[in-house]
């Protein structure tokens, strides 16, 4: 095999070199106006947003009209229909018990759920690169790169999280690949450039131990073609894909995040709180603005305290590293019913929660598993 390489195609021995760094050494990159910190501070920076004017304080409200709203009560018929729907969705549940049980008591309670959502935008910039394939270079000679918060982008719908990456205008630089030093290839670490490796079957002895015939795997040569480089002795540089040069540029990473604070009023029934947090509710109150203010005069004091606590937590955690685009606080009514019923001499309990009448139960009396009844 002819493995002679021209001077331009020479390879560098990177057999023991680590994987490519995110960016080359800082001395290889020119300084860009307003972006010197990328070379001095580790190549990555979180940008602080400009201050936004706060929204208007929440007006005093007459909560009596809100509290007059009530979620419809669950009747025995509704309770039975909800259970039948739940049972039909379970392959191991029989429907006979749901149809024949006797409902003894309905304990009903309406809970309040408070939610605060804070939709924010944060911007991070960092050096990155890609193989240079003679594409157009938008470098500093075309103008000064804009500051990151001056770059206009399309904001996703409010309260929907997203992450997008953009190339900062006029920040591109072309340099030789710092991994292969502009050669496009490097010496194979499997065969150290030889193209051949010791035969794994005979360990290079040309014959297997205690056998007179030559090794069939290497035909008695004691060596085989290197599978790592297919016998070439070198590999294409994975960093520049063999292009020998890299296009470096500053990348803007924008993260839109929706932070959630949630609180559900206490109840005396034995239904898991995580179900109530996800339950569908009846909207009682909604306040949306660039900044919302705490609810201070709600009839249930624990809701007012939750509003104050949630807004304080978000205010403390977010503004130092992100720009608040929108906040939304809501109060919903969550109906919860504890159903006591009798079936074949025993009493049982299940729960109906949410306006869509979801069911939670542990000990359904007609439950099957692999053909066996579990009572």
C-alpha angles and dihedrals in degrees: 000000000000106000100163110137127205120235091260092051096047117133133224124224106248095152093130101027119122124247117286115284120234090254136009122257111300093243090067093062126072118230116259121210111265092006103079090115089069088068096040104040105049099281098282134083139180111218120219112227126233115264117264127212112253122245125250120283117261111268120237109269135200101235094185091082090051094049092051087072111096133186112239113265120250112247127202090258092052091047092052093045091050091052093048090051090049094048093049089057091057116077093203097049123093119218098215094084093048090053098044104037120113116229109221105176142004117206109192131190133169116217130196121229120197120198131184120190123188116191112201141177124213128182127209126179128199141163115260136161146202134194112285110236098173092274121154113287117220098198138159091278088074094057145292117310112247120243111263097248089051092061109101117221135169109262115221119238112296116275093012112118120227142156124211135176127212135181111241109237118251093010101108124120129177117217136161113268110276092206100058096017092240097307098110093221139056136200115278112252092208098062100012090236097309096108090219132077134194112280108259092210100057098017090235095304092115089226132059118248114280091005125110098200120084122263109275093208096061097021089239096303095110091224137080136196112274109255093202095065099015090244097303095114092224138061134217110261107259092207100057096020088233094303091116092217135070132211107222121195141159112260122207114213114195120192121192110196133182112209116200131205116185136181132177121194118247121268136191097226126097099242119129113258094222089064092052091049089059097037121119110250143189112257113242103165138004129186121179128175143125084276126009125206127225121272105241108170106043113140091239104064093201089064091052090049091048090052092051092046095047095049091046092051094049092045091053096045106039120037095065093064107018143038116244109229099176142349129203130187124186139179119208134182114232116195116214125185128185110207119202114195141171125226129169095341098315135093124229139178136219134169134230115201137174131024089279091059101240116184131225121186137152108189108041106173098221104053124142133199122181090341095308123116116232112201 
